[in-house]
Amino acid sequence: MSTPIQDTINFQLRADTVVVSDTVKVIVYINALVTADTTESALRLDIKRALASFLDTSWQINGIERASDDSGYEKVSMRATARVNESENYNLENRAKAVSRQGLQLGSVEVDSTVPAPMLEAAEKKLRAEILTKAKEEAAELAEITGRAYRVGQVNFQNQGDPMMRKAAVASTSNMAYGSGFNGGGAGDGGEESLANAQKVSLAANIVLSVIV
């Protein structure tokens, strides 16, 4: 007696890719000493000029805090962030000090070389399409083997619920560094090919193929 062919077939598919970014996020902490009548717009303009001398790019300024000083001036602290090409990621602390002046100090500089979230989300979208294509191919091959038509009845992508959980899941597959985040020339001279920053993204899905009655 032959074994009956199943009406549903369950299996898992997986797809992987490596996302490469040639940019880094730069965070600089700023301290200023201004007169009490200095408006915030004037302060921002002054700071943006200094930041443009540091790295000529689009900066976002946030976290501005002002506090009165015994001398009659105000102490102002804030943080500025920008995304730049990795070729700019060299000697940043000294470059920040070079454009600082009395009353306006570009202090500590931090660099975040993780791949931007939009690039990871785009990679996940492509992986979903890749898995769906594979599932359809599996259904077609199964039909040839069994002589019965199958369709993709259900696709459950893993780690696709809570956005924070999805972000954590992606990060957990990406702990291995593929690049240093530093341009090979060291001083932005293009002396060597850029290593760039890369992150592996993996996606799995539980597939259910259902027979077409």
Legacy VTK file of the C-alpha trace (Angstrom):
# vtk DataFile Version 3.0
C-alpha trace
ASCII
DATASET POLYDATA
POINTS 213 float
0.000 0.000 0.000
1.505 3.327 -1.066
1.959 6.204 1.350
-0.575 8.981 0.657
0.832 12.271 -0.543
0.468 15.067 1.998
-1.935 17.903 1.374
0.460 20.296 3.103
4.243 20.441 3.168
6.088 22.376 5.916
9.713 23.457 5.699
12.015 26.400 6.406
13.858 28.665 4.010
16.707 31.024 4.835
18.400 33.855 2.973
21.509 35.875 3.811
23.215 38.960 2.500
25.967 41.371 3.487
25.128 45.086 3.581
28.066 47.387 2.941
28.156 51.051 3.939
30.914 53.544 3.191
29.720 56.102 5.742
30.060 56.634 9.487
28.070 58.727 11.951
30.099 61.375 13.765
28.941 62.746 17.118
30.646 65.803 18.586
29.957 67.378 21.976
30.076 71.178 22.060
30.494 73.669 24.887
30.034 77.399 24.465
30.113 80.521 26.613
27.765 83.254 25.388
26.197 86.447 26.605
22.767 86.076 28.187
21.094 87.959 25.328
22.452 85.624 22.631
19.465 84.157 20.833
19.322 80.445 20.056
19.155 81.124 16.311
22.325 83.213 16.488
23.974 80.530 18.600
23.038 77.791 16.133
24.386 79.830 13.219
27.713 80.352 14.983
27.982 76.679 15.863
27.099 75.530 12.347
29.901 77.696 10.971
32.355 76.023 13.329
31.031 72.577 12.469
31.331 73.303 8.739
35.003 74.132 9.302
35.365 70.824 11.134
33.455 68.664 8.619
31.639 70.337 5.763
28.389 68.378 5.786
24.813 68.598 7.048
24.731 68.634 10.866
21.879 68.054 13.300
22.136 69.933 16.602
20.163 68.695 19.593
20.135 68.602 23.383
20.893 72.292 23.847
21.183 73.174 27.537
21.817 76.697 28.851
22.819 77.608 32.389
23.663 80.974 33.930
27.224 81.620 35.001
28.411 83.795 37.913
30.228 85.999 35.393
26.959 86.974 33.765
27.476 84.732 30.760
25.650 81.539 29.944
27.239 78.126 29.628
25.767 76.181 26.734
26.235 72.492 25.971
24.873 70.457 23.082
25.518 67.561 20.760
25.839 67.588 16.974
25.596 64.569 14.703
26.331 64.035 11.015
26.889 61.169 8.610
30.007 61.428 6.460
32.020 59.295 4.101
34.381 56.978 5.951
37.318 58.742 4.263
36.718 61.584 6.758
37.174 59.275 9.733
40.704 60.246 10.739
42.277 62.458 13.419
38.855 63.791 14.375
39.709 64.904 17.910
42.573 67.100 16.716
40.569 68.403 13.782
37.802 69.418 16.195
40.294 71.177 18.471
41.740 73.016 15.477
38.468 74.835 14.786
37.662 75.497 18.445
38.197 78.969 19.870
37.671 80.852 23.065
34.012 80.638 23.979
33.281 77.758 21.599
34.847 74.351 22.145
34.258 71.288 19.999
35.017 68.638 22.581
35.016 64.855 22.494
34.168 63.127 19.233
32.500 59.721 18.876
32.184 57.603 15.738
29.398 55.090 15.084
30.301 52.772 12.208
27.187 50.584 12.280
25.314 50.245 9.002
22.362 52.710 8.817
18.941 51.240 9.651
17.349 52.146 6.264
19.987 50.070 4.486
19.284 47.095 6.764
15.530 47.460 6.237
16.038 47.535 2.454
18.162 44.387 2.714
15.434 42.627 4.719
12.887 43.570 2.060
15.040 41.987 -0.645
15.527 38.862 1.467
11.772 38.514 1.922
11.308 38.686 -1.849
14.084 36.128 -2.312
12.459 33.702 0.129
9.035 34.105 -1.501
10.578 33.370 -4.895
12.254 30.253 -3.502
8.949 29.121 -1.974
7.195 29.411 -5.348
10.003 27.428 -6.976
9.623 24.723 -4.332
5.901 24.536 -5.037
6.529 24.147 -8.779
9.152 21.433 -8.254
6.885 19.562 -5.843
4.089 19.624 -8.431
6.398 18.012 -10.995
7.381 15.273 -8.556
3.912 14.452 -7.216
1.708 15.361 -10.146
-0.382 17.541 -7.842
-0.486 21.337 -7.925
0.723 23.168 -4.826
0.538 26.804 -3.813
2.303 28.826 -1.146
-0.298 28.642 1.597
1.538 30.347 4.445
4.805 32.201 5.039
5.838 33.102 8.581
8.934 35.285 8.647
10.910 35.073 11.852
11.743 38.219 13.849
9.231 40.321 11.880
7.000 41.479 14.754
8.111 44.159 17.159
10.482 46.577 15.316
12.805 46.615 18.342
12.927 42.816 18.369
13.645 42.815 14.645
16.460 45.319 15.154
17.944 43.189 17.924
17.655 40.066 15.796
19.487 41.700 12.917
22.181 42.996 15.234
22.679 39.554 16.730
23.689 38.192 13.332
26.114 41.020 12.733
28.657 40.959 15.522
31.496 39.996 13.226
33.191 43.053 11.753
33.766 42.986 8.009
35.529 46.332 7.880
37.353 48.742 10.124
35.393 51.870 9.289
38.616 53.633 8.395
39.727 54.665 4.943
42.863 52.832 3.937
44.680 56.093 3.190
44.509 57.053 6.890
44.438 60.757 6.095
41.766 60.825 3.460
44.358 60.734 0.670
42.866 57.706 -1.106
46.187 55.887 -0.864
44.468 52.510 -0.478
41.071 51.093 -1.275
38.425 51.711 1.385
37.568 48.760 3.640
34.073 50.099 4.299
31.717 48.796 7.012
29.665 45.674 6.454
27.007 43.806 8.352
25.518 40.391 7.714
21.723 40.188 7.604
19.950 36.843 7.830
16.258 36.061 7.496
14.388 32.777 7.920
10.794 31.811 7.234
8.556 28.844 7.928
6.808 27.852 4.698
3.601 25.883 4.242
2.754 24.606 0.762
-0.871 23.584 0.323
-2.255 21.325 -2.385
-4.624 23.015 -4.812
-7.888 21.076 -4.728
LINES 1 214
213 0 1 2 3 4 5 6 7 8 9 10 11 12 13 14 15 16 17 18 19 20 21 22 23 24 25 26 27 28 29 30 31 32 33 34 35 36 37 38 39 40 41 42 43 44 45 46 47 48 49 50 51 52 53 54 55 56 57 58 59 60 61 62 63 64 65 66 67 68 69 70 71 72 73 74 75 76 77 78 79 80 81 82 83 84 85 86 87 88 89 90 91 92 93 94 95 96 97 98 99 100 101 102 103 104 105 106 107 108 109 110 111 112 113 114 115 116 117 118 119 120 121 122 123 124 125 126 127 128 129 130 131 132 133 134 135 136 137 138 139 140 141 142 143 144 145 146 147 148 149 150 151 152 153 154 155 156 157 158 159 160 161 162 163 164 165 166 167 168 169 170 171 172 173 174 175 176 177 178 179 180 181 182 183 184 185 186 187 188 189 190 191 192 193 194 195 196 197 198 199 200 201 202 203 204 205 206 207 208 209 210 211 212
